[in-house]
Amino acid sequence: MNFRPLLRYLPILDWGKTYSRASLSNDLVAALIVTIMLIPQSLAYAMLAGLPPEAGIYASILPIMLYAVFGTSRALAVGPVAVVSLMTAATIGKVAEAGTADYATAALTLALLSGLMLLALGVFRLGFIANFLSHTVVSGFITASGLLIAMSQMKSIFGVKAEGETLVQVLPSFLSHLGNTSLITLAIGGSATAFLFWVRRGGLKALLLARGWRGKSVEVASKAGPVAAVVVTTLLAWGFNLGEHGVSIVGSVPQQLPPLTLPSFSPKLIGDLLLPALLISIIGFVESISVAQTLAAKKRQRIVPDQELIGLGMANIGAAFTGGYPVTGGFARSVVNYDAGAETPAAGAFTAVGLAIAAVALTPLVYYLPKATLAATIIVAVLSLVDFSILTRAWAYSKADFAAVLVTILATLGFGVEIGVSGGVLISLLLFLYKTSRPHVAEVGLVPGTEHFRNINRHAVLTDPAVVTLRVDESLYFANARFLEDYMLNRVAANCPVRHVILMCGAVNEIDLSALEALEAINTRFISMGVGFHLSEVKGPVMDRMRGSELLAHLNGRVFLTQYQAWTALTKPA
């Protein structure tokens, strides 16, 4: 049996055969730094997803190892991320009650569905589907999600209750309970938040450098800010028994490796999770591939998007059978992984080993960890995702893109993550259809002394009252066929001196059947008016499809290779 075609699905065989001792050293250092960063993050994101803290660690072990085998990015760090955790909570909260076995099973099922979808998209090379999620929509969605996540964690910072899935629900609920604020919890959460912001802005690194620290030790220590916050607040909660004074703590966390788990195959549950799983898959893939391509470009490495789909799909399937929930490539930890010197995906595998050791040896130490500290970790992480400058940039460049961003942000904040991203995709597609349904059509003339043609309203060009050249700057399809037909027929009025109309097709990459029929109708009308209808600069693939059509068979004119040939032929003195 020939296994060679299957080898393309195993990128590990490419980088593995050149793996060196130097690569091992760099990957181990990067893994150490990312592990230190990932332990508190994993616990926090699991809490954000409404799952037990250990689920975050479980979702960061086997998935990372599987991605190391099947993924193509040398620096992408896979695991739980804030936006996907929020989407997981919003999805599962509709089908099961938080804290129940059904809730955990639904999370496993969601991970499995997401993994299978990503895997199928990769195997059948359908990654282009993610292109329907524009950058503006993703930016708006992530900004709104960052605000929503941060607001949802304020209850843990203040030690109060707040319910709801949207900002318009959470904010009033939070404000109504502010009178019950736990001052001890607020002191812990507020201090942890301030400290983590200081660390993120480089305060700890600057302090260490000022103290004479150098080399990798500075990087390791400066990334250990969240760990320091966890250690200090845990010791405080343990030493002063703060759990008995109203401070919510993590409590018992199983001291074990990820267990073997089984998702549900209930048709009803699968039906309820199918659309959310698709949204989570696409959002996760877009976030992951953006980070992977950015980091790969810095070292002139190559990312294979379809193989990335397979890598992320296998990671999610692994999470489904080891007590996790949906995962993807995280921006912050991937950048840390890259900056720490990771050279191959093996760094991720070593990170998984470090997390496995933590799951076995360190989980009892987080019993007294205040949930306010985890909330602070989440808030500091997600606020870096909030970028309102996208609104000003979109407004300055394109009002349509501004509308898409604004609708996405408002829909996410007001109606939840699923409606937010769905609304953003829908308005992007509608705006695209609207813009392409009214393509730019320019009447062009000859630039004196050249063979070039430009818009008569922008340049001083030569024209002929008997010859009109129209350049359409869009492919022709069902949505704009009638617009072009009306435009051309209106241009050639009954009593005007026009005797020839040339449609310049240099920007036309596609003509569908509806547009072809519209061109045939134009040709028929021009025949009745005694006006010649000509085409110029038709691209080869477009001409190939038009050959044998009624249009070319009955064309009341000619097809010219260039616009200049058409001009010289039709403007010759009679």
N, C-alpha and C positions, 0 to 999 in steps of 0.2 A: 504494500500500500504506500502511495506517495503522500508524505506528510508535509512536503515543502509548501503547498499553498496555505497551510495552517500556520506556518512560521511567521507570516506577516502580522498575525494577531498577537505575537509575543515579542514586544519591543525589548524585553529584558535580554533576549538573545543577541541583540545588537550592542547595547552598552555593556552587557555582562562580559563579553569576550575581551574587552579592552580595560576591564576594571583593574586598577593598580593600587599599590599600597598608599600612595599619596591621596588617591580618591577615597580610600577607606578612612584615612585620618581626617580629611575634610568633612566627610559625611558623618562621622561619629561626633565631631564637634557641633555640627549643625543640628544633629539629632538631639544632643544634650540640651541645646538652647531651646529648640522647639518643644521638647518634652516639658521643660520647666514652664514654658508659656502655656502649653496645652492642658496641663492638669487642671488649673483653676478654670480655664475657659470651657473645658469639656463639662465640668460639673455645672457651671453657670448656664450653658446653653441647654443642657438637659432640663434644668429647672424652667428655663424659658419655654421649652416644648411641653411642659406639664408632666415630665417624666421623672422618675427617681434619678438622683445625681449620677449613680453608677452607669446609667444608660449612656451618658455622654462619653465616659471612658470606654465602654464596650464598643460604641460606634466609632472609636478612633483606633482600634487595634487591627482586626482582620481587614476592614475596608482599606486601611493604609497599605497593608501588605499586598492586597489584591491589586491595588492601583500601581504599586511598584512593579508588578509583573506585566500588567496590561496597558499602563499609561505611557505616554510619550514625553511628558514634561519632566525635565531634570530637577525642577525646583518646586513644583506644585505640591502643597501639603493638604491632603484630603482629610475631612472630618466634619463634625457638626459646625454649622455657621449660623449667625444670628437670624438672617432673613429666612432661611429654610426652617429653622427651629420655630420661628413665629408662624410660618405657613403650616407647619406640622400641627402646632397647637390649635390654630384656627380651624383646621380641617377635622382633626380627631375630636375636638370638643363638640362637634355636631353629631357625632355617632356614638360617643361613649363618655362616661363620666370620669373626670380626672382622678387619678389615684386608684382606679380599679384595674383588675386583670384585663378586662375588655379594652381599656384604653391602651395598655401596653401592647396587646395583641394587634390592635388597629395600627399602632405605630410600626410594628413589624411588617404588617401587610402593606402599608403605604410605602415602606422602603423597598419591599419586593416588587410592587407594581412599578415604582419609579425605576428600579434597576432593570426590569425586563423591558420597559419602554426605551430606556437609554441604550440598552444592548441591541434591541431591534433596530433602532435608528442608526446605530453604528454599523451593524452587519449589512443592512440594506442601503447604507450610504445616504441617509436622509437627514443629515445634519443641517442641510439648508433650511429646514423648517424653523430653526432658531432665528433665521434672518428676519422672520416676520415680527420679531420682538426688537423694535428699533432701539438704538442707543438712548434716545431721548426718553422713551417709555421706561427703559430699565433704570435710567438715572432718576427719573421722577419716582418710580416705585421704590427704589432703594432709599431715597431721601425720606419719603413718607414712612416707610417701614422703620427706618432708624428712629424717627420721632415717636412712632407708635410703640416701639419696643422700649425706648427710654422712658416714656410716660407710664407704660405698664409696670416698670420696675420701681417706680417711685414709691409704690405702696410698701415695698420691702425696705426701702431706705427709711421711711417714716414709721414703719411698723403698724400700718393700718390696713384695712380691707378696701379693695377697689375691684369692681367687677366690670365686665364688658370686653368686647373684642375690637371695638373701634375707638378712635380718640373722642368722639362725641359721647360715647358711653363711659369710657374709663375716666375722663377728666372730671365730669360732674360727680361721679361716684367717689373718686379720690378726694375731691374738695369737701364733700359732705362728711367724710370721716376724719378730716384733719384734726378735729377736736380730740380725737382719741390717740394722737401721736405718742409713741413711746420715745421719751427723750433719750434713753440709753441707746435704743436702736438707732435713732437719728444721729447720735454722736458717733456711733461706730460706722454707720453707712456714710455719713457726710465726710468723716475723716478719711475713710477708705477711698471715697470718690476723689477728694481733693488730692490725696497722695498719688493715686493712679494717673490723674491728669498731669501732675507734676512729672511723674516718671515718663509718660508718653511724650511730653514736650521736651524731653532730653535733660531734665533737671538732675536725675540720678547719674546719668552718664557724665554730665559736666562736673558733678561733684567728685566722681571717681577719678576723672582725669586730673582735676585740680589736686587730688590727694596723691597723684603719682602713679595711678594704675595705668597699665598699658597692655596692648595685645588683645588676645581672645578673652582674657579674663574680664575685660571691661564690657565686652559684648554680652558675655554670659550673665554677669552681675546686673547689667542695665536692663536685661530682659526679665530678670527675676523679680521685678516690682510687684506683679500680682501675687507671686508666691510669698513675698515678704508680707504683703497685706493679709494674706490668708493665715500665715503663721502667727503674726502678732495678734490679730483679732481672735483667732482660735485660742491662743494662750490666755487672752483676757477673759474670754467667755468661760474657759475652763477654770481659771484661777478665782474668778469672782462669782462663779456659778450663775452666769447671766441668764441661762435658760429658765431659771426659777424667778427671774425678774422681768419677764415679758419679752425677752429677746428670742426670736425664732431661730433655731439652729438646725443644721442638716440632719443630725441624728445618726442612727445606725446605717452603715453602708456595707453591703456584703464584701467579705474579704476573699475574693476568688477571681479566677480568669473568666472571660466572657462565657456564659453558659450556651449550650445548644438550644435554640428556640425554634418554634414552628409558627409561621404566620397563619392567618385564617384563610380558608379557601371558600368562605361563605359567598355565594353569588350576590346576595344583597349588600354585604359589606364591600365587596369588590366594586359593585355598581356605584355605591356611594362615594368611593375613593378614586374612581377612575379619572374623572376630570381634574380634581385637585392634584393627583399624582402626575398628570401630564404637565400642569402648570409648574409644579415643583421641579420636575425634570428639566423643563426648558429654562426656567429661571436659574436653576443650579448650573446647568451647562453653560449658559451665557456668562454667568459670573466666573465660572471656572476657566473657560476658554479665553476670556479676556485677560485674566491674570497670567495664565500659562503663556499666551502669545507675547505679552508685554515682557515677561522675564526672559523668554527664549530669545527675543530679538536682541537683548543686551549682549548675548554671547553668540549671536548668529546661529542659533540652533533652530531646528525645525519641529513644529508641532503638527500632528496629523489630526484634524478635527474629528474625523470619523472614528479613529482609533481612540481618541479621548472619550468619545461616547461609550465605547466598549469598556474602557478602563473605569469610568465613573459608574457604568452599569454594573460591572462586577463588584465594585466597592459597595454599592447599595444592596446588591443581593447578599453579599457577605454580612452586611449590617442586619439584614432581615433574619438571618439564621444564628446571630450571636447577640441577641438582646439589644440591638441598637435601633436607629431610626434614620430617615433619609440624610445623606451626607453629600458634600461637594467640595470643591477646592476653595479654601478660604484665602481672602486677600491678605490679611494681616500676617497670618502665620506663614504664608508662602513667601512674602517679602522678607520676613525674618529668616526663613530657611535659605533664601537666596543670599541675603546679606551675610549670613553666617558661613557661607562657603560651600553649600551643598553642591555636589557635582553630578550626582546620579539619583535616581529614585530610591536607591538603597538607603539614603538618608531617612526616607519615610519609613522603611522597614525597621531601621534601628530605633526610630521614634516609637513605633508600635511596640518594640521590645521594652523600651523604657516605660511606656504606659502599662504594659502587662505587669512589670515589676511593681509599679505603683498600685495597680489593682489588687495585687496579692499582699503587698507589704505595708502600704501607706494608708489605705482606706480607713482603718480604725482611728487614724490621727485626725480625721476631719469630722469626727462625731460632734464636736463643739463648734464647728465652723458656723458663724452667723450667716444666715441667708442674705443679710444686708450687704455683706462683703461680696457675695456672688452677684448681687444686683448691681453693685458698684462696678464690678468687672464688666458686666454686660453694658451698662450705660456708657462707660468710657470707650468701649470697643465700638458701639454702634453710632455714637455721635460723630465719630470720624467719617462715617458714611454719609452724613447729612451734608448736602451741597446745594444750597439755594441759588448759587451762581448760575446753575443751569437755566433758571428762569430768565435771568437778565440776558444771558448769551442767546437763548432761543428767541427772546423778544426782539433783540437787535438784528438777528439774522433771518428768522422765519417765523411769522405769526402762526403759521400752521403747526410748526413744531412746538411753539410755545403753548398752543391750545392742547396738544397731545400731552405735554409735560404737566400742565396745570390740571387737566382732567384726571390724569393718573394719580397725582398727589391728592387731590380733593376726594376722589373716589376711594382711594386706599384709606385715608384718614376717616372718611365718613361712613364707608360701607364695608370695609375690611379688605384683606389682601387679595382674595380671589376676585372680587368685583373690581378692585383697583387695577390689577394687571390685565384682566379681561377687557375692562373698559379702555385701558390704554392701547391694547392691541387693536381693538375694534375701531377706535377713533383714528389710529394711524392708518389702518387699511382704508377707511372711508375718506380720509384726507388725500391719500395716495390716489384713490379712484377719482376723486374730484379734480385734483390737479392734472392728472393724465387725461381726464375726459375733456379738458379744455387746453389742448397743447398750444405752445407758442408757435404761431405761424408768421413768418416774416416775408414781406415782399422785398426781393433783392435786385440789385443792379450791378453792373460791371465796374470795378475799381479801375479808373483810367491808367493805362500803361501796364496792366497786369492781366492775369487770367482768373483773378479772384472775384467773388461776388459777396456783397455785404448788404445789410439792411438799409433800405433807402431812407429810413427815418433817422439813421445814426451816422451815415457817411455820405460824402459827395460822390455819387456814382452815376454811370451812364444808364439811361433807360430808353425804351422804345415804346411809344403808346400802343403799338400793335402787338407787343409781346409782353406778357406778364409772367414773372417767375416767382413762385411761392415755395419757400423752404419751410417744411414742417419739422420741428425739433422734438419729435417723439415717435416711438413705434406706434403703428396704427392697429387698433383693436376695437372690439365691440363698443367700448365705453366712449370712444372719441370719433368713431366713424361718421355719425350723423353730424357732429360739430364741424368736421372737415368738409363734408358735403355741402352744408349750408354756407360755410365761409367761402368756398370756391365759387359756388353759384351766385352768391351775393356780389362777389367781386366782379363778375362778368355780367354787367347789366345789359338790358335789351338793346340800348342805343349807344353803347360805348364802342370805341374803335378797336377793341381787342380782337385779334385774329388767332393768336396762339397763347396757350397757357402751358407752362412747364412746371411740373411738380418736382422739385429738387429733393431727392430722397437720401442724401448722404447721412442723415441722422436717424434714418428708419432702419431698425434692426429686425423688425418683425411686422408682418401684415397678416392678420387672421382672416377667416372666411367672411366675417361681417364687414370688415374694412375693405376686403376685396370686392364684395358686392356693392359697397358704397362707391368705390372707384368706377365700377362698371356703370352704375347709375349716373355718375358725373360724366362719363364718356358718352353715354346715350344722350344726355341733355346737350352736351357740347356739339354733338353731331347735328342735332336739330337746330342749333343756333349758328351752325357754320363755323365753329371755333375748333381749331386743332388742339388735341390734348396730348401732351408729351411727358415723358418721364426722363429724368437724368440721374446719374450717379447711383443707380440701384445696386445694392450690394449683392454679391454672388449668391449667398444662401437665400436671400429674398427672391432673387430672380429664378433660382432653381425651383422654388415652390410655385412661382407664378407661371412658369412655362406650361403651356397646354390649357391655360385658363381662358375663360371667355373674354377677359379683359385684353389680353395680348392678341387674341384672335381677331377682335373687332376694334382694336385701338385706333382712334381717329388721329393718329400722329405717329411719332417714332419714339424709340428708347435710345437715349444718347449715353455714351460712356461717361462723358464729362459735361458739366454745365456750360463750359466755354464752347464746346463743340455745338451744343444746342443753340447757344446765343449767336454764334457766327453763321450757322445754317439758317436760322429763322429770321435774322435781321438783314440778310443780304438784299440789296436793291432788286426789285422784281425785273 
